[in-house]
Amino acid sequence: MHRRVLILSTEYLPRIGGSELAAHHIAQSLDGISWDLVTAAVPGSPSIERIGAVTVYRVSSAPRFLLPLQLAWRAWLLMRRAPYDVMHAYQASYAGGAGWLLKAVARVRVPFLVTLQEGKELAQQSWFVRFTRRCIVRRANGVTAISSYLAEYARRMGCREVVVVPNGVDVAAMSGGSRVRNPDPTVLTVSRLVPKNNLEGVIRAFVRVCETIPQARLLIVGDGPLRRGLEELSSALGARERIEFMGSVPHERLPVVYSVADVFVRPSRSEGLGNVFLEAMAAGIPVVASPVGGIPDIVEHERTGLLCDPNDPDDIARQIVRAMTDAHLREQIVSHASALAAREYDWSVIARRMYAVYEGMWSSSRS
């Protein structure tokens, strides 16, 4: 039977994030489903367009606080045109708020699925954000979470059943290129330059790495509000000539970036799961990460990566040096991590897991 799924997403391609990649790759991997997606406008993108398997409908998002209402209105108009089998909101935020409006106010009967993708420090968010997220999750007919950490968070909000369906990685794209050997040992981080990703800790740790490996260099891929301050910190610590701020890089070029790196590091202060860790693992790069949020689901210390204390630059540096100098440890980590990425996190595998969730909701709606 041909199915129809309506996706609610705060943002979508060409903007790149965990939610956007998940919606895109899952839709591309599943046959027999028609996909419509309602999201916020992007400058330069048409109000209606086809991206791969998905028909995208964009609404004005100014002012931002009206976005849930705008998404809900556009989705309701689409529902009047033809019925859907599932309404799927990625993140219990603006998009989830639109789903809540459709279920609680418009009283639509379409089964409502919410995927928790949140990577922020949840306990430190405002009471209003936490209250609205709880309302969204409790109104949903089904909840998935991208990590066991977020699944437990959903249970604390009163969700009795939650299924872990993690984000994935395009293993073929990330592992298909040849490794580029650099004369200088290269540390890589791919991050939005925001506080939660702890780029200050990366830079301070890198200065300590240079005490052991003087020829090391650091590549910082990504942009954000902290860029100027991080550049100034690099200069103040005397490491500016060894650190390259590359800015934003198109997602399709990331395999080339990973291919030049010897170690990937991101000692996050919070993380829902972290697609970049999976990308580095699939690319054959040893990962240094922090044991926060959903990261322990994929990074097991000294087996699929190295874990560090995000608040201790000395420990971050110690793990980076181990990954760069201990050949046996490095080989073991790369072998286990790349096998894990291919076996459990390729998008084709993740899509089948999401389809099973959809099937469960279709069966429940018939009973």
PATITOR-494471 format. One record per residue (C-alpha): residue number from 1; x, y, z. Coordinates in steps of 0.1 Angstrom, whole numbers. Layout:
N
<node i="NUM" x="X" y="Y" z="Z"/>
...
***
This chain:
367
<node i="1" x="0" y="0" z="0"/>
<node i="2" x="13" y="34" z="-9"/>
<node i="3" x="18" y="57" z="21"/>
<node i="4" x="20" y="95" z="26"/>
<node i="5" x="41" y="111" z="53"/>
<node i="6" x="40" y="148" z="62"/>
<node i="7" x="72" y="161" z="78"/>
<node i="8" x="74" y="192" z="100"/>
<node i="9" x="109" y="206" z="103"/>
<node i="10" x="120" y="240" z="116"/>
<node i="11" x="147" y="241" z="89"/>
<node i="12" x="156" y="220" z="58"/>
<node i="13" x="181" y="218" z="30"/>
<node i="14" x="201" y="236" z="19"/>
<node i="15" x="207" y="243" z="56"/>
<node i="16" x="225" y="213" z="71"/>
<node i="17" x="220" y="198" z="106"/>
<node i="18" x="211" y="164" z="121"/>
<node i="19" x="174" y="168" z="116"/>
<node i="20" x="177" y="180" z="80"/>
<node i="21" x="201" y="151" z="71"/>
<node i="22" x="179" y="125" z="88"/>
<node i="23" x="147" y="136" z="70"/>
<node i="24" x="165" y="137" z="36"/>
<node i="25" x="183" y="104" z="39"/>
<node i="26" x="154" y="85" z="53"/>
<node i="27" x="131" y="97" z="26"/>
<node i="28" x="157" y="88" z="-1"/>
<node i="29" x="161" y="53" z="13"/>
<node i="30" x="124" y="43" z="16"/>
<node i="31" x="103" y="34" z="-14"/>
<node i="32" x="65" y="33" z="-15"/>
<node i="33" x="61" y="66" z="5"/>
<node i="34" x="52" y="100" z="-8"/>
<node i="35" x="69" y="127" z="13"/>
<node i="36" x="58" y="163" z="18"/>
<node i="37" x="77" y="186" z="42"/>
<node i="38" x="67" y="220" z="56"/>
<node i="39" x="95" y="242" z="69"/>
<node i="40" x="107" y="278" z="72"/>
<node i="41" x="118" y="299" z="43"/>
<node i="42" x="154" y="301" z="32"/>
<node i="43" x="166" y="332" z="12"/>
<node i="44" x="170" y="323" z="-24"/>
<node i="45" x="149" y="291" z="-22"/>
<node i="46" x="115" y="288" z="-38"/>
<node i="47" x="83" y="285" z="-17"/>
<node i="48" x="77" y="251" z="-32"/>
<node i="49" x="104" y="228" z="-46"/>
<node i="50" x="114" y="192" z="-50"/>
<node i="51" x="145" y="180" z="-32"/>
<node i="52" x="152" y="144" z="-39"/>
<node i="53" x="122" y="124" z="-28"/>
<node i="54" x="107" y="152" z="-8"/>
<node i="55" x="83" y="180" z="-19"/>
<node i="56" x="92" y="210" z="2"/>
<node i="57" x="68" y="238" z="12"/>
<node i="58" x="84" y="268" z="28"/>
<node i="59" x="66" y="294" z="49"/>
<node i="60" x="77" y="329" z="60"/>
<node i="61" x="94" y="327" z="94"/>
<node i="62" x="95" y="363" z="105"/>
<node i="63" x="88" y="369" z="133"/>
<node i="64" x="102" y="336" z="145"/>
<node i="65" x="78" y="330" z="173"/>
<node i="66" x="50" y="328" z="148"/>
<node i="67" x="67" y="299" z="130"/>
<node i="68" x="47" y="271" z="147"/>
<node i="69" x="14" y="287" z="137"/>
<node i="70" x="26" y="292" z="101"/>
<node i="71" x="38" y="257" z="98"/>
<node i="72" x="6" y="243" z="112"/>
<node i="73" x="-15" y="264" z="89"/>
<node i="74" x="4" y="252" z="58"/>
<node i="75" x="3" y="216" z="70"/>
<node i="76" x="-35" y="219" z="76"/>
<node i="77" x="-41" y="232" z="40"/>
<node i="78" x="-21" y="202" z="27"/>
<node i="79" x="-41" y="178" z="48"/>
<node i="80" x="-73" y="192" z="34"/>
<node i="81" x="-60" y="184" z="-1"/>
<node i="82" x="-52" y="148" z="6"/>
<node i="83" x="-49" y="126" z="38"/>
<node i="84" x="-16" y="116" z="54"/>
<node i="85" x="-7" y="84" z="72"/>
<node i="86" x="18" y="100" z="96"/>
<node i="87" x="27" y="135" z="106"/>
<node i="88" x="63" y="135" z="117"/>
<node i="89" x="79" y="164" z="135"/>
<node i="90" x="117" y="166" z="138"/>
<node i="91" x="125" y="182" z="172"/>
<node i="92" x="101" y="192" z="199"/>
<node i="93" x="106" y="229" z="192"/>
<node i="94" x="90" y="251" z="165"/>
<node i="95" x="82" y="221" z="143"/>
<node i="96" x="69" y="201" z="172"/>
<node i="97" x="49" y="231" z="183"/>
<node i="98" x="31" y="230" z="149"/>
<node i="99" x="23" y="194" z="154"/>
<node i="100" x="9" y="201" z="189"/>
<node i="101" x="-13" y="229" z="174"/>
<node i="102" x="-27" y="205" z="148"/>
<node i="103" x="-35" y="178" z="173"/>
<node i="104" x="-46" y="199" z="203"/>
<node i="105" x="-63" y="228" z="185"/>
<node i="106" x="-73" y="216" z="150"/>
<node i="107" x="-80" y="181" z="163"/>
<node i="108" x="-65" y="164" z="133"/>
<node i="109" x="-66" y="126" z="134"/>
<node i="110" x="-33" y="119" z="117"/>
<node i="111" x="-9" y="99" z="139"/>
<node i="112" x="17" y="123" z="153"/>
<node i="113" x="53" y="112" z="156"/>
<node i="114" x="80" y="134" z="173"/>
<node i="115" x="117" y="128" z="170"/>
<node i="116" x="139" y="142" z="198"/>
<node i="117" x="171" y="156" z="182"/>
<node i="118" x="179" y="182" z="208"/>
<node i="119" x="216" y="187" z="215"/>
<node i="120" x="215" y="216" z="239"/>
<node i="121" x="221" y="215" z="276"/>
<node i="122" x="184" y="206" z="284"/>
<node i="123" x="185" y="212" z="321"/>
<node i="124" x="197" y="248" z="316"/>
<node i="125" x="170" y="258" z="292"/>
<node i="126" x="142" y="281" z="303"/>
<node i="127" x="111" y="268" z="321"/>
<node i="128" x="90" y="278" z="291"/>
<node i="129" x="110" y="257" z="266"/>
<node i="130" x="109" y="227" z="289"/>
<node i="131" x="72" y="231" z="295"/>
<node i="132" x="63" y="234" z="258"/>
<node i="133" x="85" y="204" z="250"/>
<node i="134" x="67" y="183" z="276"/>
<node i="135" x="34" y="194" z="261"/>
<node i="136" x="45" y="183" z="226"/>
<node i="137" x="59" y="150" z="237"/>
<node i="138" x="27" y="141" z="257"/>
<node i="139" x="5" y="150" z="228"/>
<node i="140" x="24" y="128" z="204"/>
<node i="141" x="12" y="93" z="194"/>
<node i="142" x="47" y="81" z="191"/>
<node i="143" x="82" y="94" z="201"/>
<node i="144" x="116" y="85" z="188"/>
<node i="145" x="150" y="97" z="202"/>
<node i="146" x="184" y="98" z="185"/>
<node i="147" x="201" y="85" z="216"/>
<node i="148" x="195" y="66" z="249"/>
<node i="149" x="202" y="99" z="267"/>
<node i="150" x="173" y="116" z="249"/>
<node i="151" x="151" y="85" z="253"/>
<node i="152" x="156" y="87" z="291"/>
<node i="153" x="148" y="124" z="290"/>
<node i="154" x="115" y="116" z="272"/>
<node i="155" x="106" y="91" z="298"/>
<node i="156" x="112" y="116" z="326"/>
<node i="157" x="87" y="139" z="307"/>
<node i="158" x="61" y="112" z="310"/>
<node i="159" x="65" y="94" z="277"/>
<node i="160" x="58" y="57" z="284"/>
<node i="161" x="71" y="44" z="251"/>
<node i="162" x="100" y="58" z="232"/>
<node i="163" x="121" y="41" z="205"/>
<node i="164" x="157" y="49" z="199"/>
<node i="165" x="164" y="56" z="162"/>
<node i="166" x="197" y="73" z="159"/>
<node i="167" x="209" y="96" z="132"/>
<node i="168" x="231" y="80" z="106"/>
<node i="169" x="259" y="86" z="82"/>
<node i="170" x="265" y="80" z="44"/>
<node i="171" x="292" y="55" z="49"/>
<node i="172" x="300" y="51" z="12"/>
<node i="173" x="305" y="89" z="8"/>
<node i="174" x="326" y="93" z="39"/>
<node i="175" x="348" y="62" z="34"/>
<node i="176" x="350" y="62" z="-4"/>
<node i="177" x="378" y="87" z="-8"/>
<node i="178" x="415" y="80" z="-5"/>
<node i="179" x="435" y="93" z="26"/>
<node i="180" x="456" y="124" z="19"/>
<node i="181" x="488" y="123" z="38"/>
<node i="182" x="501" y="156" z="52"/>
<node i="183" x="536" y="164" z="63"/>
<node i="184" x="522" y="179" z="95"/>
<node i="185" x="501" y="158" z="119"/>
<node i="186" x="466" y="173" z="116"/>
<node i="187" x="439" y="177" z="143"/>
<node i="188" x="404" y="184" z="129"/>
<node i="189" x="372" y="197" z="145"/>
<node i="190" x="339" y="203" z="126"/>
<node i="191" x="316" y="224" z="148"/>
<node i="192" x="293" y="253" z="149"/>
<node i="193" x="314" y="279" z="168"/>
<node i="194" x="290" y="281" z="198"/>
<node i="195" x="296" y="275" z="235"/>
<node i="196" x="283" y="240" z="238"/>
<node i="197" x="309" y="227" z="213"/>
<node i="198" x="338" y="239" z="235"/>
<node i="199" x="361" y="252" z="209"/>
<node i="200" x="380" y="272" z="235"/>
<node i="201" x="388" y="238" z="251"/>
<node i="202" x="400" y="225" z="218"/>
<node i="203" x="424" y="254" z="212"/>
<node i="204" x="438" y="253" z="247"/>
<node i="205" x="443" y="216" z="244"/>
<node i="206" x="460" y="220" z="210"/>
<node i="207" x="486" y="244" z="225"/>
<node i="208" x="495" y="216" z="249"/>
<node i="209" x="496" y="191" z="220"/>
<node i="210" x="522" y="213" z="203"/>
<node i="211" x="545" y="209" z="233"/>
<node i="212" x="547" y="172" z="224"/>
<node i="213" x="542" y="174" z="186"/>
<node i="214" x="555" y="208" z="176"/>
<node i="215" x="547" y="204" z="139"/>
<node i="216" x="510" y="197" z="146"/>
<node i="217" x="483" y="219" z="131"/>
<node i="218" x="446" y="224" z="139"/>
<node i="219" x="418" y="227" z="113"/>
<node i="220" x="386" y="243" z="125"/>
<node i="221" x="357" y="238" z="101"/>
<node i="222" x="325" y="257" z="108"/>
<node i="223" x="314" y="292" z="117"/>
<node i="224" x="294" y="310" z="144"/>
<node i="225" x="293" y="339" z="168"/>
<node i="226" x="324" y="329" z="187"/>
<node i="227" x="348" y="330" z="157"/>
<node i="228" x="364" y="363" z="164"/>
<node i="229" x="370" y="355" z="201"/>
<node i="230" x="385" y="321" z="192"/>
<node i="231" x="408" y="337" z="167"/>
<node i="232" x="419" y="362" z="193"/>
<node i="233" x="425" y="334" z="218"/>
<node i="234" x="446" y="315" z="193"/>
<node i="235" x="468" y="346" z="189"/>
<node i="236" x="470" y="353" z="226"/>
<node i="237" x="482" y="317" z="232"/>
<node i="238" x="509" y="320" z="204"/>
<node i="239" x="493" y="293" z="182"/>
<node i="240" x="476" y="314" z="155"/>
<node i="241" x="501" y="303" z="128"/>
<node i="242" x="493" y="266" z="135"/>
<node i="243" x="455" y="270" z="135"/>
<node i="244" x="434" y="274" z="104"/>
<node i="245" x="398" y="287" z="106"/>
<node i="246" x="383" y="273" z="74"/>
<node i="247" x="347" y="286" z="79"/>
<node i="248" x="317" y="268" z="67"/>
<node i="249" x="324" y="240" z="42"/>
<node i="250" x="296" y="224" z="20"/>
<node i="251" x="286" y="191" z="34"/>
<node i="252" x="295" y="173" z="2"/>
<node i="253" x="331" y="185" z="6"/>
<node i="254" x="335" y="171" z="41"/>
<node i="255" x="349" y="137" z="30"/>
<node i="256" x="379" y="156" z="15"/>
<node i="257" x="383" y="175" z="48"/>
<node i="258" x="382" y="143" z="68"/>
<node i="259" x="407" y="127" z="45"/>
<node i="260" x="435" y="151" z="56"/>
<node i="261" x="430" y="146" z="93"/>
<node i="262" x="449" y="124" z="117"/>
<node i="263" x="425" y="128" z="146"/>
<node i="264" x="390" y="143" z="151"/>
<node i="265" x="382" y="161" z="183"/>
<node i="266" x="351" y="177" z="198"/>
<node i="267" x="349" y="178" z="236"/>
<node i="268" x="312" y="189" z="236"/>
<node i="269" x="295" y="201" z="268"/>
<node i="270" x="262" y="187" z="255"/>
<node i="271" x="252" y="166" z="225"/>
<node i="272" x="221" y="148" z="214"/>
<node i="273" x="242" y="123" z="195"/>
<node i="274" x="266" y="141" z="171"/>
<node i="275" x="266" y="133" z="134"/>
<node i="276" x="301" y="145" z="130"/>
<node i="277" x="314" y="118" z="152"/>
<node i="278" x="298" y="92" z="130"/>
<node i="279" x="312" y="109" z="99"/>
<node i="280" x="347" y="108" z="113"/>
<node i="281" x="344" y="72" z="123"/>
<node i="282" x="331" y="62" z="88"/>
<node i="283" x="360" y="82" z="73"/>
<node i="284" x="386" y="62" z="93"/>
<node i="285" x="396" y="90" z="117"/>
<node i="286" x="400" y="83" z="154"/>
<node i="287" x="377" y="104" z="175"/>
<node i="288" x="383" y="122" z="208"/>
<node i="289" x="350" y="132" z="224"/>
<node i="290" x="334" y="138" z="258"/>
<node i="291" x="312" y="114" z="277"/>
<node i="292" x="281" y="136" z="276"/>
<node i="293" x="246" y="133" z="262"/>
<node i="294" x="243" y="106" z="235"/>
<node i="295" x="280" y="104" z="227"/>
<node i="296" x="286" y="72" z="248"/>
<node i="297" x="261" y="54" z="226"/>
<node i="298" x="287" y="55" z="198"/>
<node i="299" x="321" y="62" z="214"/>
<node i="300" x="334" y="35" z="237"/>
<node i="301" x="367" y="45" z="254"/>
<node i="302" x="397" y="28" z="238"/>
<node i="303" x="375" y="8" z="215"/>
<node i="304" x="356" y="31" z="191"/>
<node i="305" x="372" y="63" z="202"/>
<node i="306" x="388" y="81" z="232"/>
<node i="307" x="368" y="99" z="259"/>
<node i="308" x="381" y="130" z="277"/>
<node i="309" x="371" y="154" z="304"/>
<node i="310" x="357" y="185" z="284"/>
<node i="311" x="367" y="208" z="313"/>
<node i="312" x="403" y="197" z="313"/>
<node i="313" x="425" y="209" z="284"/>
<node i="314" x="453" y="187" z="297"/>
<node i="315" x="432" y="156" z="294"/>
<node i="316" x="418" y="166" z="260"/>
<node i="317" x="454" y="170" z="248"/>
<node i="318" x="465" y="137" z="263"/>
<node i="319" x="439" y="118" z="244"/>
<node i="320" x="447" y="136" z="211"/>
<node i="321" x="484" y="128" z="215"/>
<node i="322" x="475" y="91" z="223"/>
<node i="323" x="455" y="90" z="191"/>
<node i="324" x="483" y="105" z="170"/>
<node i="325" x="513" y="85" z="185"/>
<node i="326" x="500" y="51" z="196"/>
<node i="327" x="498" y="32" z="163"/>
<node i="328" x="484" y="0" z="178"/>
<node i="329" x="456" y="19" z="197"/>
<node i="330" x="449" y="40" z="167"/>
<node i="331" x="445" y="10" z="144"/>
<node i="332" x="422" y="-8" z="169"/>
<node i="333" x="400" y="23" z="173"/>
<node i="334" x="397" y="29" z="135"/>
<node i="335" x="389" y="-7" z="128"/>
<node i="336" x="361" y="-10" z="154"/>
<node i="337" x="347" y="24" z="148"/>
<node i="338" x="344" y="21" z="110"/>
<node i="339" x="329" y="-14" z="114"/>
<node i="340" x="303" y="0" z="138"/>
<node i="341" x="294" y="29" z="115"/>
<node i="342" x="288" y="6" z="86"/>
<node i="343" x="269" y="-21" z="105"/>
<node i="344" x="246" y="0" z="126"/>
<node i="345" x="246" y="36" z="114"/>
<node i="346" x="245" y="37" z="76"/>
<node i="347" x="214" y="56" z="65"/>
<node i="348" x="200" y="25" z="48"/>
<node i="349" x="199" y="8" z="82"/>
<node i="350" x="185" y="38" z="100"/>
<node i="351" x="157" y="42" z="74"/>
<node i="352" x="146" y="6" z="80"/>
<node i="353" x="144" y="13" z="117"/>
<node i="354" x="123" y="44" z="111"/>
<node i="355" x="100" y="25" z="87"/>
<node i="356" x="93" y="0" z="115"/>
<node i="357" x="82" y="28" z="137"/>
<node i="358" x="59" y="41" z="110"/>
<node i="359" x="45" y="6" z="105"/>
<node i="360" x="37" y="4" z="142"/>
<node i="361" x="18" y="37" z="141"/>
<node i="362" x="-1" y="26" z="110"/>
<node i="363" x="-11" y="-6" z="127"/>
<node i="364" x="-22" y="13" z="159"/>
<node i="365" x="-43" y="38" z="140"/>
<node i="366" x="-63" y="9" z="124"/>
<node i="367" x="-70" y="-7" z="157"/>
***
